[in-house]
């Protein structure tokens, strides 16, 4: 009997011990984790070169500071997502007719302007009408496109565009910011540059402008914004006359972010507190040659001279020395990552010996021993125009040195202002220029023979075969069909060398490491760096999170 009781006690004790051990195991398996999470709050300050002039999406094209502010304050019907696609913005959907002539946009009905007024089709109709007006003082390229479009208001939230001919690239113009019609009562279009709205803008974007003066612009979250709310509660741009002062301000803790030019890459890489972000831009740096100046540079009309000029340029060295590696070698008039790029087009490589043989064959030689080639009493000499941007000056200087080794004399002319006017008026011999190619690869505005006046065919290239190909491509709505024409166009361009394509610049952005979740996708414009700003944060908190894991 006593033995039986002892066994019961042993069994009971063992059960209790096993239970306690199991409970202890559970307690041991319960993990306590501290998670850092973003909180609302914090002020992001960025230093930029320049000052605002027109914080108006129709007038901002010539000033990067204006474009940066416009990107935060305004929305278009569509927006680029950074992956080569257009996605809805003020429009919620759209339909394109089979013939590519009619575009019907259904607008969102939950959007309000930053003063609380509702957004409607009237605002879209008004914005387009401004650009169609003959007195519109803004970018002529915008006016040129929109003046060929008929605009119809179907109802308060439906707008229709009817094109005069198919133009697949038209959708890229729908990213343009829309203006509030109710704030432009009785506006005189010719006086749009002087309208007070340009420095007191009201948009539909994620941020609204609170204060702007010669020193700074301060923005806060738009209370009527119907998208993802930003975590930052204040955004400030501080204006500086040059990059060096911005860098000094960063080192003094006065700004948290800045654009970094190529010549300053090595300096900023030593700053441990600064995170560097890199993104490609749809820009191309090239040298336009004035092909219609038969008086001072008639030799530019000879394809052999143009080919020799390109063959004698070590473009990889230009990128390494002038850009500190912040660039990609360009091989043609269409972006290398575009669906329209022809990977089989002829490529001109650096070959100074071949360039010398080519020039010798057509009669160029240094007859008087002065180091400059001449023919029939005319020296192979010209002026290379460039802006006063330090990187462009350095590129122009290196180009001049490389050509000098071949016996080509080049004088670099630097202009602080008026470069665009010199180009449009064709008052240059050669010009180092950075151009934006845009989301759609259509090269018509730059190379069609009709674009010598009013377009970007600044050098005056007049090739009938190339122009016909561009015309046919513009009339199609499918990429496959357009591809055939663009591939053929690129082969002609490679053979004719109407301009000297150099490189694609890389955009470098520096942000203090205390600013978190900054992301940079491929950019269409430097202002696209704010595409993900709703996710940026500075303030964080610690949250205790418990997880139970059995058998871990």
C-alpha positions in Angstrom: 0.0 0.0 0.0 2.8 2.4 1.0 4.7 1.5 -2.1 1.7 2.3 -4.3 1.4 5.7 -2.7 5.1 6.5 -3.3 4.7 5.7 -7.0 1.7 8.0 -7.2 3.7 10.8 -5.6 6.6 10.2 -8.0 4.3 10.4 -11.0 2.6 13.5 -9.7 5.9 15.2 -9.1 7.2 14.3 -12.5 4.1 15.7 -14.1 4.4 19.0 -12.3 8.1 19.2 -13.2 7.3 18.5 -16.9 4.6 21.2 -16.9 6.9 23.7 -15.3 9.6 22.8 -17.8 7.2 23.2 -20.8 6.0 26.6 -19.4 9.6 27.7 -19.0 10.3 26.6 -22.6 7.4 28.7 -23.8 8.7 31.7 -21.9 12.2 31.1 -23.2 10.7 30.9 -26.8 8.8 34.2 -26.5 11.1 36.7 -28.2 11.0 40.4 -27.4 12.1 42.6 -30.4 12.5 46.3 -30.5 11.5 47.7 -33.9 12.3 51.2 -35.1 9.3 52.6 -37.0 8.9 56.0 -38.8 6.9 58.7 -37.2 5.3 61.9 -38.6 7.5 64.9 -38.1 10.8 66.4 -39.1 12.0 69.1 -41.4 14.0 68.4 -44.5 16.2 71.3 -45.8 17.8 71.2 -49.2 20.3 73.6 -50.7 19.8 74.5 -54.3 21.6 76.8 -56.7 19.4 79.7 -58.0 16.1 81.3 -57.0 12.5 80.8 -58.1 11.1 82.9 -60.9 7.9 81.2 -62.1 6.4 78.5 -59.8 4.0 77.7 -62.6 4.1 74.4 -64.6 3.6 76.3 -67.9 6.5 78.6 -67.3 9.0 76.5 -65.3 10.9 74.8 -68.1 14.0 77.2 -68.1 14.7 77.1 -64.3 15.4 74.0 -62.3 14.4 75.6 -59.0 11.0 76.3 -60.4 10.7 72.8 -61.7 11.6 71.3 -58.3 8.8 73.4 -56.6 6.3 72.7 -59.4 6.9 68.9 -58.9 5.8 69.1 -55.3 3.0 71.6 -55.7 1.2 70.5 -58.9 -0.1 67.3 -60.6 -0.7 66.4 -64.2 -3.3 64.2 -65.7 -0.7 61.4 -65.6 2.7 60.9 -64.0 5.8 58.9 -64.8 6.5 56.0 -62.4 10.2 55.8 -63.0 9.9 52.4 -64.8 9.0 53.8 -68.2 5.3 53.9 -67.6 2.7 56.6 -67.3 0.2 56.0 -64.5 -3.0 57.9 -63.4 -2.7 61.1 -61.4 -5.4 63.7 -61.8 -7.0 61.4 -64.3 -8.2 58.1 -63.1 -8.3 56.4 -66.5 -8.2 57.1 -70.2 -9.2 55.5 -73.5 -7.4 56.0 -76.9 -9.2 55.4 -80.1 -8.0 52.8 -82.6 -6.8 55.4 -85.0 -4.8 57.2 -82.3 -6.6 60.5 -82.7 -9.0 60.7 -79.8 -8.0 60.6 -76.1 -10.8 60.5 -73.5 -9.7 61.1 -69.9 -11.9 60.4 -66.9 -10.9 62.7 -64.1 -10.8 62.0 -60.4 -13.7 63.5 -58.5 -12.0 63.5 -55.1 -9.4 66.2 -55.8 -9.4 69.6 -54.3 -7.1 72.6 -54.9 -4.9 73.6 -51.9 -7.5 76.5 -51.2 -10.3 73.9 -51.0 -11.9 74.5 -54.4 -12.9 71.4 -56.4 -10.8 70.3 -59.3 -12.8 69.8 -62.5 -12.5 69.5 -66.3 -12.7 73.3 -66.5 -9.2 73.5 -65.0 -7.8 71.2 -67.7 -9.6 73.0 -70.5 -8.3 76.4 -69.2 -4.7 75.2 -68.9 -4.6 73.9 -72.4 -6.3 77.1 -73.7 -3.5 79.2 -72.2 -0.9 77.3 -74.2 -2.9 77.5 -77.4 -3.3 81.2 -77.2 -1.1 83.0 -79.7 0.2 85.3 -77.0 1.3 82.5 -74.7 4.8 83.6 -73.4 6.0 80.2 -72.2 7.9 77.4 -73.8 7.3 77.3 -77.6 7.6 73.5 -77.7 4.6 73.2 -75.4 2.6 75.6 -77.5 3.6 73.8 -80.7 2.1 70.5 -79.5 -1.0 71.8 -77.9 -2.0 74.0 -80.8 -2.5 71.0 -82.9 -4.9 69.5 -80.4 -8.7 70.1 -80.2 -9.9 70.1 -76.6 -13.5 69.3 -75.6 -15.1 69.3 -72.2 -17.6 66.3 -72.2 -18.8 66.9 -68.7 -17.3 68.1 -65.4 -15.0 65.1 -65.1 -14.4 64.0 -68.7 -12.1 65.8 -71.1 -11.4 64.8 -74.7 -8.3 65.6 -76.8 -8.5 65.2 -80.6 -5.2 65.1 -82.5 -4.8 66.3 -86.1 -2.6 63.2 -86.8 -1.5 60.2 -84.7 1.3 61.0 -82.3 2.2 58.3 -79.8 4.4 60.6 -77.9 1.4 62.8 -77.1 0.8 61.0 -73.8 4.0 62.4 -72.4 2.6 65.9 -72.6 -0.2 64.9 -70.2 2.2 64.9 -67.2 2.2 68.7 -67.4 0.9 70.3 -64.2 -2.7 71.7 -64.3 -3.6 75.2 -63.2 -6.6 76.3 -61.2 -8.9 78.2 -63.5 -10.8 79.9 -60.7 -7.6 81.9 -59.8 -7.1 83.3 -63.2 -10.2 85.4 -63.7 -9.9 87.7 -66.8 -6.2 86.8 -67.2 -4.4 88.5 -70.1 -2.3 85.8 -71.6 0.4 88.0 -72.8 0.8 89.2 -69.2 1.1 85.7 -67.7 4.7 86.2 -66.8 3.7 89.0 -64.4 0.7 87.3 -62.7 1.1 87.1 -58.9 0.2 83.4 -59.0 3.8 82.7 -60.2 5.1 83.3 -56.7 2.0 82.4 -54.8 1.0 79.1 -56.5 -2.0 76.9 -55.6 -1.8 73.4 -56.8 -3.2 69.9 -56.0 0.2 68.3 -55.1 1.5 66.7 -51.9 3.0 69.9 -50.6 1.8 73.5 -50.6 4.0 76.7 -50.6 3.8 78.7 -47.3 6.6 81.3 -47.8 9.0 82.2 -50.6 11.6 84.9 -50.7 15.1 85.5 -52.0 16.6 83.2 -49.3 14.3 80.2 -49.0 11.0 78.6 -49.8 9.0 76.8 -47.1 6.4 74.1 -47.8 4.1 72.0 -45.6 1.9 69.0 -46.4 -1.2 69.8 -48.4 -4.2 69.1 -46.1 -6.4 68.4 -49.1 -4.1 65.9 -50.7 -5.8 62.6 -51.3 -2.8 60.4 -51.8 -0.3 59.0 -49.4 0.4 61.7 -46.7 4.1 62.7 -46.3 5.8 61.9 -43.0 7.8 65.1 -43.1 6.0 68.1 -41.7 8.2 70.7 -43.3 10.2 71.0 -46.4 12.5 73.9 -47.1 14.6 74.9 -50.1 17.5 77.3 -49.3 18.9 79.3 -52.2 22.6 79.7 -52.9 24.5 81.4 -55.7 26.8 78.4 -56.3 27.5 74.8 -55.3 30.5 75.6 -53.1 28.3 77.6 -50.7 25.8 74.7 -50.5 28.6 72.3 -49.6 29.8 74.7 -46.9 26.2 75.0 -45.6 26.0 71.1 -45.5 29.2 70.8 -43.5 27.9 73.4 -41.1 24.7 71.4 -40.6 22.4 74.0 -42.2 21.1 71.8 -45.0 20.4 68.0 -45.2 20.4 67.5 -49.0 22.1 68.8 -52.2 22.6 68.0 -55.8 26.3 67.0 -56.4 27.9 68.1 -59.7 30.5 65.8 -61.2 33.5 67.9 -60.2 32.6 67.5 -56.5 32.1 63.8 -56.4 35.5 63.1 -54.9 35.0 65.7 -52.1 31.5 64.5 -51.1 32.6 60.8 -51.0 34.7 61.6 -48.0 31.7 62.9 -46.0 30.6 59.9 -43.8 27.3 61.5 -42.9 26.2 61.9 -46.6 24.5 59.1 -48.5 25.0 59.4 -52.3 22.3 58.3 -54.7 22.8 57.9 -58.4 20.3 57.9 -61.3 20.4 58.1 -65.0 18.7 61.0 -66.8 17.1 61.0 -70.3 19.7 63.6 -71.2 22.4 63.6 -73.9 25.4 65.8 -74.2 26.4 66.5 -77.8 28.2 68.9 -80.0 26.0 70.6 -82.6 27.7 71.5 -85.8 26.3 74.4 -87.8 25.8 72.7 -91.2 24.3 75.7 -92.9 27.1 78.2 -92.1 28.8 78.1 -95.5 30.8 81.3 -94.8 32.8 80.5 -91.7 32.6 76.7 -91.4 31.8 75.3 -94.8 33.9 72.2 -94.0 31.1 71.0 -91.6 29.1 70.1 -94.7 31.6 67.4 -95.6 30.7 64.1 -94.0 34.4 63.1 -93.9 35.2 66.0 -91.7 32.3 65.2 -89.3 33.4 61.6 -89.2 37.0 62.6 -88.4 35.9 64.9 -85.6 34.0 62.1 -83.9 36.7 59.5 -84.5 39.3 61.8 -82.9 37.4 62.2 -79.6 38.2 59.9 -76.7 34.8 60.1 -75.1 35.6 57.6 -72.4 38.4 59.9 -71.3 36.0 62.8 -71.2 33.7 61.0 -68.9 36.6 59.9 -66.6 38.4 63.2 -66.5 35.6 65.8 -66.6 32.8 63.9 -65.0 34.8 61.7 -62.6 33.1 58.7 -64.1 29.6 60.1 -63.6 28.4 59.5 -67.2 27.6 56.8 -69.8 29.0 56.6 -73.3 26.4 57.6 -75.9 26.4 55.9 -79.3 23.5 57.5 -81.1 20.6 59.9 -81.1 18.3 57.6 -79.1 18.9 56.6 -75.5 20.7 53.3 -75.2 18.0 51.9 -72.8 15.1 52.9 -75.0 13.0 50.3 -76.8 13.7 52.3 -80.0 17.5 52.0 -79.7 19.2 50.1 -82.5 21.9 47.8 -81.0 23.2 47.0 -84.5 23.8 50.6 -85.7 27.4 51.4 -86.7 29.5 52.5 -83.7 32.2 55.1 -84.1 35.1 54.3 -81.8 38.1 56.4 -80.8 40.6 56.1 -83.7 42.8 59.2 -84.2 44.9 57.5 -86.8 41.9 56.7 -88.9 40.7 60.2 -88.5 44.0 61.6 -89.7 44.0 59.4 -92.8 40.5 60.5 -93.6 41.3 64.2 -93.4 44.5 63.6 -95.4 42.6 61.8 -98.2 40.3 64.8 -98.7 43.2 67.3 -98.8 43.7 68.6 -95.3 47.4 69.0 -94.3 49.7 71.2 -92.2 51.5 73.0 -95.0 53.0 75.8 -93.0 54.1 73.9 -90.0 51.9 75.9 -87.5 50.3 72.7 -86.1 46.9 73.4 -87.8 45.6 71.6 -90.8 44.6 73.7 -93.8 43.2 73.3 -97.3 43.1 75.8 -100.1 44.2 78.6 -97.7 41.5 77.9 -95.1 42.5 76.5 -91.7 40.5 73.7 -90.0 39.6 76.0 -87.2 36.3 77.0 -85.5 34.8 78.2 -82.2 33.1 75.8 -79.7 30.3 77.5 -77.7 29.4 76.3 -74.2 27.6 77.4 -71.1 29.5 78.6 -68.0 28.7 75.4 -66.1 32.0 74.1 -64.7 31.6 70.6 -66.0 30.7 71.8 -69.5 33.7 74.1 -69.5 36.0 71.2 -68.6 34.5 69.0 -71.3 34.9 71.7 -73.9 38.5 72.3 -72.8 39.4 68.6 -73.1 37.6 68.3 -76.5 39.7 71.2 -77.7 42.9 69.6 -76.5 42.0 66.3 -78.2 41.3 68.0 -81.5 44.4 70.1 -81.2 46.5 66.8 -81.2 45.0 66.1 -84.6 45.7 69.6 -86.0 42.3 71.0 -85.5 42.2 74.5 -83.9 39.3 75.1 -81.6 38.6 78.2 -79.5 36.2 77.7 -76.6 33.7 80.4 -76.1 31.9 80.5 -72.8 28.6 82.3 -72.3 26.9 82.9 -69.0 23.5 83.6 -70.6 21.9 83.4 -73.9 23.0 80.0 -75.1 19.5 78.9 -76.0 19.0 82.1 -78.1 22.3 81.5 -79.9 21.2 78.0 -80.7 17.7 78.9 -81.9 19.1 81.8 -84.0 21.9 79.5 -85.3 24.6 82.1 -84.5 27.3 79.6 -83.6 29.8 77.4 -85.3 29.9 74.4 -82.9 28.1 74.2 -79.6 28.4 71.8 -76.6 24.8 71.3 -75.5 22.9 69.1 -73.0 19.5 68.1 -74.4 16.6 66.3 -72.8 15.2 63.5 -74.9 12.1 62.6 -72.9 10.2 59.4 -72.2 9.1 58.8 -75.8 12.1 58.3 -78.1 10.6 60.4 -81.0 13.6 62.3 -82.4 11.5 64.3 -84.8 11.9 67.7 -83.0 15.7 67.5 -83.1 16.5 66.0 -86.5 13.6 66.5 -89.0 14.4 69.1 -91.7 11.4 71.2 -90.8 12.6 71.7 -87.2 15.5 74.1 -88.2 13.1 77.0 -87.4 11.2 76.6 -84.2 12.5 73.2 -83.3 15.8 71.7 -82.0 17.5 71.0 -85.3 19.9 73.7 -84.4 22.6 72.5 -86.8 20.3 72.5 -89.7 20.6 68.9 -90.8 18.6 68.3 -94.0 18.5 64.7 -94.9 15.4 63.7 -96.9 15.6 60.0 -96.2 15.9 60.6 -92.4 13.1 63.0 -92.4 10.7 60.6 -94.2 11.5 57.9 -91.7 10.7 60.2 -88.8 7.4 61.2 -90.4 6.4 57.6 -90.9 7.3 56.6 -87.4 5.2 59.5 -86.0 2.1 58.3 -87.8 2.1 54.9 -86.1 0.7 53.9 -82.7 2.6 50.6 -82.1 6.2 50.3 -81.0 7.0 47.5 -83.4 6.2 49.5 -86.4 7.9 52.6 -85.2 11.0 50.5 -84.3 11.6 49.6 -88.0 11.8 53.3 -89.0 13.9 54.3 -85.9 16.4 51.6 -86.6 16.8 52.8 -90.2 17.1 56.4 -89.0 19.9 55.5 -86.6 21.9 53.9 -89.3 21.6 57.0 -91.4 22.6 59.2 -88.4 25.7 57.0 -87.8 26.8 57.3 -91.4 26.1 61.0 -91.7 27.2 62.2 -88.2 25.1 65.4 -88.3 26.2 66.1 -84.6 28.8 64.6 -82.3 27.0 62.5 -79.6 29.2 62.3 -76.5 27.6 60.9 -73.3 24.6 60.6 -71.0 25.1 62.4 -67.7 24.4 60.7 -64.4 22.5 62.6 -61.7 24.1 62.4 -58.2 22.1 63.3 -55.1 23.4 63.6 -51.6 21.2 63.3 -48.5 22.2 63.2 -44.9 22.0 59.7 -43.4 19.4 60.8 -40.8 16.9 61.1 -43.7 15.6 57.6 -44.3 13.9 55.7 -47.0 15.1 57.9 -49.8 14.9 56.1 -53.2 16.0 57.2 -56.6 14.6 55.5 -59.7 15.6 56.5 -63.3 14.7 60.2 -63.6 13.1 62.2 -66.4 14.0 65.4 -64.7 16.1 66.1 -61.5 12.8 67.1 -59.9 11.8 63.5 -60.0 14.0 62.9 -57.0 11.0 63.8 -55.0 8.9 61.0 -56.6 9.1 59.0 -53.4 9.1 61.8 -50.9 5.9 60.6 -49.2 8.0 57.8 -47.7 10.9 59.9 -46.5 11.2 60.3 -42.7 13.5 61.7 -40.1 11.6 61.0 -36.8 11.5 57.5 -35.5 10.2 55.7 -32.4 11.0 52.3 -30.8 8.1 49.8 -30.6 8.4 46.6 -28.5 7.2 43.6 -30.5 6.8 40.2 -29.0 6.9 37.0 -31.0 6.2 33.5 -29.8 8.3 30.8 -31.6 8.0 27.1 -30.5 11.0 24.9 -31.2 13.2 27.8 -32.3 
